[in-house]
């Protein structure tokens, strides 16, 4: 992923793209071609680029020629897409020729951000407007003295930053969020801007670059529209920091709903590791997602299962590299490490490299100390 600021989870368009998994149901594209009348329903990671009138996808980021292009004029977008019960974060684009194209993001916020911008591009085409998401600084002429990354860190300061609250609206409870007018109030009171109009411009820039995310129907509708300022200076418009652990609960059908306590923690690391089974002692590749507060390490079928295969509660655990496991495999060559939970359950994991093993051990140690 390429972005202007290291802390920003935003995406780049026209000059860049984003890694997504793609599946096609027609014969038009190489990543899902038809042969002998049958369709190969395969999923492949692609570098995807959103243009003003279509979507190009490449086999890898460095390629100069796209593998295919999906025109957006007259297309419809479906999200969430429930066509694949075992795959999470899927959305579908249906062209005017009734060709369906499926994309899978790595996590919820990434999918929602893609859906939001693709819908905006389609709306611009319908209205005869030009959609371009090159650079917030250029598009709204931000002063060069404004450092959005530094401003974002100040806003997140636990003592002097914006206070994250639990807000209620329409029988929903939005946790770890704040209102649009609170953002503008903070910018003005900290002398980051001269007036509320200037604050609105800065807040819109933070939103466009991914430092802020919309929560709730009002703020999401503003982002989906084509208004000059997608950010709302309004006490009923809710927003949150992308790594805050935001979740919505109560009577909601929104995909933001995460009711299980163990899934509420902030994701701090994810990737694939080999895991040894407790019964057969065989090794299988699993996708691991590490969360803190509460500290859990969930592991999934890497093929894309929606629910985790299991969870490791990390509070009070011990994690360390090991010279060999019960089968005598040497960690010096295989990069093994072990997690011992507070209940004295042992897990043996294998990383792809010594560096990756060290990164996982450090991340798990931090989560076990700080997460409940």
ABEGO torsion letter per residue (X at the ends): XBBABAABABBBBGABBBBBBBBBABAABAABBBBGGBBBBBBBBBBBBBBAABBBBBABAABABBABBBBABGBBBBOBBAABAABBGBBBBBBAAGBBBBBBBABAAAAAAAAAAAAAAAAAAAAGBBBBBABAAAAAGBBAABBAAAAAAAAABAAABBBBBBBBBGGBBBBGBBBAAAAAAAAAAAGABABAAAAAAAAAAAAAAGABBBBEAAAAAAAABABABABBBBAABBBBBAAAGBBBBEBBABAABBABAAAABBBABBEBBBBBBAAAGBBBBBBBBBBBOBBBBBBBBAAGBABBABBBBABGBBBBBBABBAAGBBAAAAGBBBBBBAAGBBBBBBBABAAAAAAAAAAAAAAAAABX
